[in-house]
């Protein structure tokens, strides 16, 4: 028993944990897609809040605590996922750049 050693093959371990094509990368990619799908499903729920008219379009707002009610569908369409890497390793990132883009084109005054 005292002669038993555990040996790690560095390249195989790196492939397992750090490669986007390895099992960890494939799992994180699939998990990111599942979260993206769930977020888009939530962003498809109709509003249950106040109904009002803006111009000649009637809109039902989201109720407090609900996801945003669909208005144009741009937010929902912008939800995406990606496999990314930082100092801690691979991770899946899910989100939307819609708000960032909207603010860049229509800054608050």
N, C-alpha and C positions, 0 to 999 in steps of 0.2 A: 504494500500500500504506500509506503514512503517513497517508492520509486515512481509512482504514478504522477504524470505531469499533464497539464492541460496546455495544449498548444493552439494558438490562434493563427490562422492564415490571414494576414493583414488585408491582402487584396480581396479575398473572398468575403471578409467581414465588411469591408468598405462597399463592395458590390451589394451585399445584403442590406445594409443600413443607409447608405448614402446615394446610391444610384437611382435616378428616376426610373430606370428600366428594371431595377431589382424588385423583389417582392414587397419591400416596404414602400417604395415609390409607387408601385402599382396599387397597393392598398390605399395609400393616401390620396391618389388620384381618384379612385372609385369613391372614397369617403367624401371628397370634395364635391364630386358630381351629385352624390346623394343629398348633401346639404344644399347645394344649388337648386336641385329639383324641389326640395321641401320649401325653400325660400320662395321660389316662383309660385308654388302651389298656394302658399300663404298670401302672396302678393296678388293672387287672383280672387280672393274672397271679396264679395260685394260689401260695400259700406253698410253699417247698421246705425249710423248716427243721423245728424240733422240733414234734411234735404233742402237744397237751395238752388237757385238758378243763377248762372253766370253767363251773361249774354243771352243766347237762346239755347244754352245747354243746361239740362238739369243734372245736378250732381248730388250723390248721397255720400256724405263725409263718413270717415271711419269713427267708430265710437271709441271713447278712451280705453286704452289697453289693447285695442285691435291693431292689426297691421294696416298700413296706409290703404285707403280705398283706391281702386283703379279709376284713373281719370283718362289718361291718354295711353297707358300701357308702356310708356317709355322706361319707367323705373323697373318694372318686371322684366322687360326685354334686356335691360342692361346688367342684370344679375349674372355673374359669371364666376367660374372657379379656375384656379391655376395651381400648379405645383411650384413651390418656391423654395429657396434655400437661404438661410441666414447663418449666423455664427453658431446657432444651436443645431442646425441640420435641416433636413427636409421638412416641409409642412405644406398643408393645403390651405390656400387663402380663398375665401368666398366673400363676395361683396359686390357693390355697385359703385361706379364712378359717376352716376347720373347727377347726384347732388353737387359733386365737385365741379362737373362740367357746367351745370346750370348756374352755379354761383359765379363761375368765371365769365360767362356770357351775360349774366344779369346780376351784377354785384348790388348788394344792399346799399342804399344811400342814407 
